[in-house]
């Protein structure tokens, strides 16, 4: 793989930027510019197919979380059951629907916060800016804390806060020190809790083949300054284990990069082809999630992850 001279292979086995911005520069980029100046791929508005896709992915991941919690070991079950009963009493006294707690780190537009709140969870979101959440889910503003993610997480740790589910959806690739972030998450998860990490699947065997065969002319997935780290399944697993986590399950997603094998659908060579490839991916996902039982859909995406396909890696981590 011919690498941009801005990247290096680190000790965990994934690539990262050599010269990172300062925390202040990164904070300014996300707090003042990222959403406001349309520097992100997020949209100003979403058509029905996109909204169905967002909801379907959340529904699938929620099902996986429920299955993982069913598989808890008996010792943890007993401890967690006692804690759950206590939390349930406290939640009832406070007038909340449930003692289950959900933390979305880098919650962006607030889709996951909205979903889990609708399922009866107590939710909290962290982000550099409230701009995007206020646009799409203004009613959730009271559940958002803005500021530096690391600082806000340290405050939660210092306060003894813990959560059943922590959520890092397209966040880990953006932060200066992914290992530090996973360690902070480790301090915030309950014994039988789960951390869900969604990162791009970068420097894959398919991408290498596309470069070697000349079907693309550049590593299009290298996006600076947005992405500071470029994960692969092995590198993500090594990072997780080094920071106190076990990767319990990994899902892929629709392998949109397969379109690059077709000259008529190669959106790197012809940007105009990208919209069609994206719409086809939405239709495929939505059809599966609309017509197929969730266990079968999860098995399909897990198989894709197993052979290294999918533009994303969705890893479910549990504390060691």
Helices and strands as residue ranges (DSSP letters): E 7-9, E 15-17, H 23-28, I 29-33, H 48-70, H 74-94, E 101-105, H 111-118, E 122-127, H 131-136, G 138-143, E 144-146, H 149-158, E 163-169, G 172-174, H 178-188, E 189-200, H 205-212, E 229-230, H 233-242, E 245-251, G 256-261, G 263-265, H 273-291, H 294-306, E 312-319
